[in-house]
Amino acid sequence: MPRLRIELTKLAHNARSLRELYGAKGIRITAVTKGVCGSLEIARSLQRSGISSFGDSRIDNIRRMRQGGIAGEFMLIRSPVPSVIRQVVQWADISLNTEIAVIKLLADEAVKQGKVHRVILMVEMGDLREGILPANLKPIVEQALELPGIQVAGIGTNLACFGGICPDDSNMGAFSELVQCVQDQLGIRFELVSGGNSANYQWFTAAQDIGLVNHLRIGESVLLGCDALTREPIPGLYTDAFILDAEVIESKVKPSSPIGTIAQDAFGQVPVFEDRGDIKRAIIALGRQDADIQTLKPRLPVRILGASSDHLVVDSAGQPLAVGSRVSFDIGYSTLLRAMISPYVEKVYIPDRGEV
């Protein structure tokens, strides 16, 4: 099996460092666990590093963490699915919302369960994923404030996930101004002004004034130690807490270009090959169902030529890749998602050894 090695010490260090970094300007963070499927081992390590708020897009992951003994606040960071409202209220303390119809369902269920469910109303600031249009925010806040079983905990926004829009002084400033306007008009103060995610790093470090933002939802930076806009390392963080490796199952000299008429491959693409004569090629037991090959970085000087569902073909470039040897890869976020989800990738947790 492919194997994902997970160094919990490095993840705890990243979480602790980011909590202190953002905390220096009064921002608390929610550690987002969706990229690791709500892993209990990882959640426990983050908890030991001082994280007390966990966010996930899947209610099953939140349930698993709660039932596994993880203490703290749990935030559903995707708009609740109406058909599982009961589970949302049961397992999540707070959820991100954009539809008043869904908030009314949450209110009804919260009353049934004898709870108060907290909501963050997400506002659209240009990325065009989820969000209430700014002009509609005030009336929706007013409606939500009237619902029994609901507490409007705050206002949030999200950038750089769908449209790739960078958080900057312009859109983040406009976000704070919008929140301030609603607060002034309604005579209230929101507990949480949730300004975004790991993509907010550059804005945060450069901004002289972060406005009203006092909360961020941080996943990729904790897990992979990088700036989500550029994938460049964040100083002082580990980028190699996750290493993926797999075995070589074939090693031969073959032509560099296929023989015959080229049509679509197994994934509907028409591949292009450079004819470099015969080359030393190896096949590794790792495929597209386990990893996004665009975000694989071999730790040996080999060149990835392509992949099918479960075969990764590399130019071994003179490396002695014998059958049965293992090749290791640094990975990006999309590979982390696939590898953690895949039942065909073994997860090996290296215990947290404390501060490093």
Secondary structure, 3 states (H helix, E strand, C coil): CCEEEEEHHHHHHHHHHHHHHHHCCCCEEEEECHHHCCCHHHHHHHHHCCCCEEEECCHHHHHHHHHCCCCCEEEECCCCCHHHHHHHHHHCCEEEECCHHHHHHHHHHHHHHCCCEEEEEEECCCCCCCCECHHHHHHHHHHHHCCCCEEEEEEECCCCCCCCCCCCHHHHHHHHHHHHHHHHHHCCCCCEEECCCHHHHHHHHHCCCCCCCCEEEECHHHHHCECCCCCCECCCCCCCCEEEEEEEEEEEEEECCCCCCCCCCCCCCCCCCCCCCEEEEEEECCCCCCCCHHHEEECCCCEEEEECCCCEEEECCCCCCCCCCEEEEEECHHHHHHHHHCCCCEEEEECCCCCC
